[in-house]
Amino acid sequence: AFDRGYLPVGFCDSGTSPLIKRLVGLPGDKIQVSDSGVEINGHPLINSKPLREDSFGRALVPSPSRTLREGEVWLMSDWESRSFDSRY
């Protein structure tokens, strides 16, 4: 994410700004990622269709469908379909 320029310059120790995303999945939740969008426990999320490339034409690989394990969460923007989040 840093190398591709997805993280804005900011005041964090890494030199980037924090990313703020909505928490939409917790351990045990079933995540289904398809060309039409993301479903969590069978419920479709709005603006969740994964992109195949970023704004520079570089390939994006969607996350695989799976059940979240202990210690994992799923973060997504529900207002920006081009958001850098758990889809990738």
C-alpha positions in Angstrom: 0.0 0.0 0.0 2.8 2.4 0.9 4.9 1.6 -2.2 1.8 2.0 -4.5 1.0 5.4 -3.0 -2.3 4.4 -1.4 -1.4 5.9 1.9 -1.3 9.7 2.2 1.7 11.4 3.7 1.1 12.3 7.4 2.2 12.4 11.0 2.3 8.6 11.9 5.7 7.1 12.7 5.6 5.5 9.2 5.3 9.0 7.6 1.7 8.3 6.5 -1.7 9.4 7.6 -4.1 6.9 9.4 -6.7 5.2 7.3 -10.2 5.2 8.8 -12.5 2.5 7.6 -15.8 1.0 8.9 -15.5 -2.3 10.8 -17.9 -4.7 9.0 -16.6 -8.2 9.8 -15.4 -10.0 12.9 -13.9 -13.4 13.7 -16.3 -16.1 12.6 -18.0 -14.0 9.9 -18.2 -15.6 6.4 -16.8 -13.3 3.7 -17.8 -13.9 0.1 -16.0 -11.9 -2.5 -17.2 -12.1 -6.1 -17.1 -9.9 -9.2 -20.5 -8.4 -8.2 -19.4 -7.4 -4.6 -18.8 -8.5 -1.1 -21.3 -10.4 1.2 -20.8 -10.9 4.9 -22.8 -13.8 6.3 -25.0 -13.7 3.2 -25.7 -9.9 3.4 -24.5 -7.9 0.4 -22.6 -4.7 1.1 -23.2 -1.5 -0.9 -20.4 -0.1 -3.1 -18.4 -3.3 -2.6 -17.7 -4.5 -6.1 -13.9 -5.1 -6.3 -11.9 -3.3 -8.9 -9.5 -5.2 -11.3 -7.1 -2.3 -11.4 -6.2 0.9 -9.6 -6.3 4.4 -11.0 -2.9 4.0 -12.5 -3.9 0.8 -14.4 -2.0 -1.6 -12.0 -3.7 -4.9 -11.3 -5.6 -5.4 -8.0 -6.1 -8.8 -6.6 -9.3 -9.2 -4.6 -9.1 -11.0 -1.2 -10.2 -14.6 -1.3 -13.6 -15.6 0.2 -13.2 -17.1 3.6 -14.3 -17.2 7.2 -12.5 -14.6 9.4 -10.2 -16.2 12.0 -9.5 -15.1 15.5 -7.6 -11.8 15.4 -8.9 -10.9 11.9 -11.4 -8.1 11.0 -12.8 -6.9 7.7 -12.6 -3.2 7.1 -14.4 -1.4 4.2 -15.7 1.9 3.1 -19.4 1.8 2.3 -19.5 5.2 0.5 -16.4 5.0 -1.8 -16.3 2.1 -4.2 -12.6 2.8 -5.0 -11.5 2.7 -1.3 -8.3 0.8 -0.4 -9.7 -1.7 2.1 -10.0 -5.4 3.0 -11.2 -6.2 -0.6 -7.5 -6.3 -1.6 
